[in-house]
């Protein structure tokens, strides 16, 4: 029986440039996500000078901004942060669904990690819980995912290149 190969990214990374695209709507929550995410990147070796933050009005505006940043080719990963809290109208579903679809399409089109850090909750209590009151902030999770995905895709690319050259 042959050995299996497992590829995954680690959480130490010093070479990548990361962009955060951050929604200002629900800014009191999203600001907490950003703080946790920035702290996570720096703690895991990313220089603050390799981190860019771009602010947009709301979660619906995240994909078009992320797309422009992805086209620049200057970043290893882009992390979109926002919070959409369900209200009494279908607006929640439209914003949550279309933002997620847009971010996913950009990731596939550009072959790069686009981390969907748009929190979608039923109420303000759920939102506050995820902003760092109980088990840390969701922003830290998103930053960790960004680091891991950058490394995973680099390893995957190296493996495919090595296979194609042999």
Buried (B, 14 or more C-beta within 10 A) or exposed (E): EEEEEEEEBEBEBEEBBBBBBBBEBBBEBBBBBBBBBBBBBBEBBBEEEBBBBBBBEBBBBBBEBBBEBBEEEEBBBBBBBBBBBBEEEEEBEEBBEBBBEBBEEBBEEBEBBBBBBBBBBEEEEBBBEBBBEEEEBBBBBBBBBBBBBBBBBBBEEEEEEEEEEE
